[in-house]
Amino acid sequence: MIAARRLELPTSRPTEFVDITARLQDQVTAAGLREGRLHLQSLHTTLGLALNENEPLLLQDLEATLERLAPRDVSYGHDDLCRRADAGADEPLNGHAHSRALLLLPACTLLVEGGRLVLGRWQAVFAVELDGPRWRQLAMQLDGDFLPAAPGDSSDRDLVEMELARQLMVDPVPVREPMRRLVEAGGKRIRPLLAMLAARVGPSRDPARAAALAAAIELIHNATLVHDDYVDDSATRRGLPTVAAREGGSRAVAIGDYYFAKATRIIAELGVPDVTATIASAVEAICLSQMDDVRLRGSYPGDYAMYLRVVRGKTASLFAAACKAGAQLSAAPPSLVERLDRFGDLLGVAFQMSDDLLDYSATSGKPLGQDIRQRTLSLPLIYATEDRHRGGRVRELLAGPLEEDDVREVQTLVVASGALERVGKQARSVAAAAQRELQGVDRDGVRPALADLARSAVDRTR
């Protein structure tokens, strides 16, 4: 079986290394490819591909190497427009970019095993802009053994994507474009898919109304990311500059606020008070947990009870609300609504535990050590501080200012302490508890599809 896709990305600088590892993994996951290959090809002569380490100083070195080998300020025959019969008046002077492209890959093939891209510990996949800023496109083909699609999964995803595009299309450009870049940069769409699946369990099934709810939930999720990145002073998200980094902090706050308000209106227009109340309660929980998260950084790295309280608000609340609201939208029986609410809560906790592990995975697309630098409550760090041999040194490092050498030492100590294995085991246990809540959820293939989502939530670091 072969699946063809396109990956679009904007660039923001004349020369830029854009880490697309996480977005490629999202494509593999979305396609259900388990064993096979992902073929990737640039559709531009001045956009190359590279496999290397995502380390800021190294990327500066690589850019400097390109400049030395094909300088921008020397003469290139390609730029002598008087000698080129085919050159238009607006032809860019980019001989240096074409020359640099010879040093990079125009295409590459990545292996996939067990649903994960096969990459070395320090390897990341980059789209390398040589003549930006531009809007770029990569062609992909995935071939091999695919999982059978869950019933309705493909149509659910398509409905969500169409509704997101429709909702963004009508917004004013200053808010639409930053949010569109974030939405189109990827994401697993777990929350909207939960809403779509849960909206099948009751007698009042309506895919169009379910898609409106699901899109609103995804907009809420992305609005929280915009605010989180501003609070954390994060430079990148999904391999692209964050909204705050690109638009400025004040605009980022306003964009996040706009989409909280828009999502609330979309949900209110569905005309189901219980659904509106469920989502409103989740947004309240997210805001309170964000305040807790910032406040508790003074007690860094914290303890398990503190961690669980923040995670239940920051992450699990929207997972649970997506499940509960979807069931309410379809007029499901109260007992089923409660089961799906508990399922979503446990799934959200398991998801966040698994997400914490990505801070130590070079193939995740997430910058290594980001949680440590930002002093984010993280279960691997909590467990590492409990280790008899290494916990004292971890606490000592975390108590002071963290230089890059300190971050790397903390990472090494966490791995050596066995904390990652402990967190992984606990995440799988919580995901299994979530699946047990699905007893009796049998309508239209919903139960196996939800169970697959629960399993995938803890299978993102292998």
Stockholm file with secondary structure:
# STOCKHOLM 1.0

chainA/1-462         MIAARRLELPTSRPTEFVDITARLQDQVTAAGLREGRLHLQSLHTTLGLALNENEPLLLQDLEATLERLAPRDVSYGHDDLCRRADAGADEPLNGHAHSRALLLLPACTLLVEGGRLVLGRWQAVFAVELDGPRWRQLAMQLDGDFLPAAPGDSSDRDLVEMELARQLMVDPVPVREPMRRLVEAGGKRIRPLLAMLAARVGPSRDPARAAALAAAIELIHNATLVHDDYVDDSATRRGLPTVAAREGGSRAVAIGDYYFAKATRIIAELGVPDVTATIASAVEAICLSQMDDVRLRGSYPGDYAMYLRVVRGKTASLFAAACKAGAQLSAAPPSLVERLDRFGDLLGVAFQMSDDLLDYSATSGKPLGQDIRQRTLSLPLIYATEDRHRGGRVRELLAGPLEEDDVREVQTLVVASGALERVGKQARSVAAAAQRELQGVDRDGVRPALADLARSAVDRTR
#=GR chainA/1-462 SS CEEEEEEEEECCSSSEEEECHHHHHHHHHHHTEEEEEEEEEESSTTEEEEEECCCHHHHHHHHHHHHHHSCTTSCCGGGCGGGCTTCCTTCCCCHHHHHHHTTSBSEEEEEEETTEECCCTTCEEEEEESSCSCEEEEEEEEEEEECCCCTTHHHHHHHHHHHHHHHHHTSCHHHHHHHHHHHHTCCCCHHHHHHHHHTTSSSCCCHHHHHHHHHHHHHHHHHHHHHHHHHHTCCEETTEECHHHHHCHHHHHHHHHHHHHHHHHHHHTTCCHHHHHHHHHHHHHHHHHHHHHHHGGGGTTCCHHHHHHHHIIIIIHHHHHHHHHHHHHTTCCHHHHHHHHHHHHHHHHHHHHHHHHGGGCTTSSSCTTHHHHHTCCCHHHHHHHTCTTTHHHHHHHHHSCCCHHHHHHHHHHHHHHTHHHHHHHHHHHHHHHHHHTTTTCCGGGHHHHHHHHHHHHTCSCC
#=GC SS_cons         CEEEEEEEEECCSSSEEEECHHHHHHHHHHHTEEEEEEEEEESSTTEEEEEECCCHHHHHHHHHHHHHHSCTTSCCGGGCGGGCTTCCTTCCCCHHHHHHHTTSBSEEEEEEETTEECCCTTCEEEEEESSCSCEEEEEEEEEEEECCCCTTHHHHHHHHHHHHHHHHHTSCHHHHHHHHHHHHTCCCCHHHHHHHHHTTSSSCCCHHHHHHHHHHHHHHHHHHHHHHHHHHTCCEETTEECHHHHHCHHHHHHHHHHHHHHHHHHHHTTCCHHHHHHHHHHHHHHHHHHHHHHHGGGGTTCCHHHHHHHHIIIIIHHHHHHHHHHHHHTTCCHHHHHHHHHHHHHHHHHHHHHHHHGGGCTTSSSCTTHHHHHTCCCHHHHHHHTCTTTHHHHHHHHHSCCCHHHHHHHHHHHHHHTHHHHHHHHHHHHHHHHHHTTTTCCGGGHHHHHHHHHHHHTCSCC
//
